[in-house]
Amino acid sequence: QVQLVESGGGLVQPGGSLTLSCVASGNIFSIDDVGWHRQAPGKQRELVARISKSDGSFYADSVKGRFTISKDNAANAVYLQMNNLSPEDTAVYYCVADVVMVGVSGLYNLRPWGQGIQVTVSS
């Protein structure tokens, strides 16, 4: 199996910064797109940013210019640098990856999600 583990969340004041990390582990053959989503209380989960295997990136309008997604292929890690945070960014953040896994009988496509990590922006 493949697991994604997020870290780096916490409490930060408005205008502050945080960097979230998502590390994949398991019998990984390759990783394609990786996305960060978030879900605020009472709201639907939304895509925040995504990075492709070829390093193309996408950002939601609400975070453009403030968030940056990047990756370290050797470490199977994806990062989300979040700057100028506001209370509206308060949510549980999840990473999700399109993974090709090495199985007993060959290669399999998986789309695991991390367990989520809380980001709270408050004074």
C-alpha positions in Angstrom: 0.0 0.0 0.0 0.9 3.7 -0.2 0.5 6.2 2.6 0.5 10.0 2.6 1.5 11.8 5.8 1.0 15.5 6.2 2.9 17.7 8.6 3.6 21.4 9.4 0.1 22.6 10.4 -0.7 24.5 13.4 -1.8 27.9 14.8 -0.5 31.1 13.1 -1.5 34.7 13.4 -3.0 36.6 10.4 -0.3 37.6 8.0 1.9 34.7 9.1 3.3 31.8 7.1 3.3 28.0 7.3 4.7 25.3 5.2 2.9 22.0 4.9 4.6 18.8 3.9 3.2 15.7 2.4 5.4 12.6 2.2 4.5 9.4 0.4 5.7 6.0 1.4 5.2 2.5 0.3 5.8 0.5 -2.8 5.8 3.5 -5.1 6.7 3.1 -8.8 5.9 6.7 -9.7 3.9 9.7 -8.6 1.9 11.9 -11.1 -0.3 14.8 -10.0 -0.3 15.7 -6.3 -2.9 18.1 -4.9 -3.6 20.0 -1.7 -7.2 20.3 -0.7 -8.8 21.9 2.3 -12.1 21.8 4.1 -13.3 24.5 6.4 -16.1 23.9 9.0 -19.4 23.8 7.3 -17.9 24.0 3.8 -17.2 21.6 1.0 -13.6 20.3 0.4 -11.9 22.4 -2.2 -8.8 22.1 -4.3 -6.2 24.6 -3.2 -3.2 23.8 -5.4 -1.9 21.0 -7.6 1.5 20.1 -9.1 1.9 17.7 -12.0 4.7 15.2 -12.8 6.1 17.7 -15.2 6.1 20.5 -12.6 3.1 22.3 -14.0 1.1 24.0 -11.2 -2.5 25.1 -10.6 -3.8 27.4 -7.8 -7.2 28.3 -6.7 -8.0 32.0 -7.2 -8.3 32.5 -3.4 -4.6 31.5 -2.9 -2.9 32.8 -6.0 0.1 34.9 -5.1 0.2 33.7 -1.5 0.6 29.9 -1.8 3.4 28.0 -3.6 3.4 24.3 -4.3 6.7 22.5 -4.8 8.1 19.0 -4.7 11.1 16.9 -4.0 11.0 13.8 -6.2 13.8 12.1 -4.5 12.0 12.3 -1.2 8.5 11.6 -2.6 7.5 14.9 -0.9 5.3 17.8 -1.9 5.2 21.1 0.0 2.7 23.9 0.3 4.3 27.2 1.3 1.5 29.5 2.6 2.2 33.2 3.1 0.1 36.1 4.2 -2.4 33.8 5.8 -5.9 35.0 6.8 -8.6 33.5 9.0 -10.4 32.4 5.8 -7.5 30.0 5.3 -8.4 28.1 8.4 -9.2 24.5 7.5 -8.1 21.0 7.5 -5.6 20.5 4.7 -5.3 17.2 2.9 -2.9 16.0 0.2 -3.9 13.5 -2.4 -1.6 11.9 -5.0 -2.0 9.9 -8.2 0.4 7.1 -7.5 1.5 4.1 -9.5 2.2 1.3 -7.0 4.3 -1.8 -7.4 2.1 -4.8 -6.5 2.5 -8.5 -6.4 1.1 -8.9 -9.9 2.3 -5.7 -11.5 1.6 -2.0 -11.4 -1.5 -0.5 -9.9 -3.0 3.0 -10.0 -4.0 4.4 -6.6 -5.2 7.8 -5.4 -4.5 7.9 -1.6 -5.4 10.8 0.6 -3.5 11.9 3.7 -5.2 12.0 7.1 -5.5 15.8 7.0 -3.8 18.4 9.1 -5.3 21.4 10.9 -4.3 25.0 10.0 -5.8 27.7 12.2 -5.2 31.4 11.4 -6.2 33.5 14.4 -5.0 36.3 16.5 
